[in-house]
């Protein structure tokens, strides 16, 4: 969670990969295991789905590897949906809820860091973002290890290691990066999600 620099994907290319559709398929597969009406509602709202779709485009543009880009985003979606279902079905104990809250705060701080990298020249700090992603990976792995399979834990590992790759990060956050337009779209939606989270918390 790298790419020879290629042309942006066409609409036809992207029709093959939609985050929301994948999220719904994952939920349907899991619905038989956890019976609750809450699973009928998608875990991926429009803003989140849009971020994931643009993140796929970004991964593909940076790495030039369509297959690997699809794999990492599909793994990310599967993890997000499974954690969401566990939460909605109140599967986490007290200690895990404390850890989940800590993870959420760290995730929000990391999102704000990514936004600042985009908005403020010369603010990109690779060491800081890689450490943040490493911390997030450790917290998320601890949160789900009691509930999910080794296969899912391997997905968590794959996602975070992909995005911690120095070559990927440097290509995305370089001051004159050719991926700046896509990064701008992603940070705009991250801002929206953070604002909604603040409103819900107040």
Order of alpha helices (4+ residues) and beta strands (2+ residues): alpha-alpha-alpha-alpha-alpha-alpha-alpha-alpha-alpha
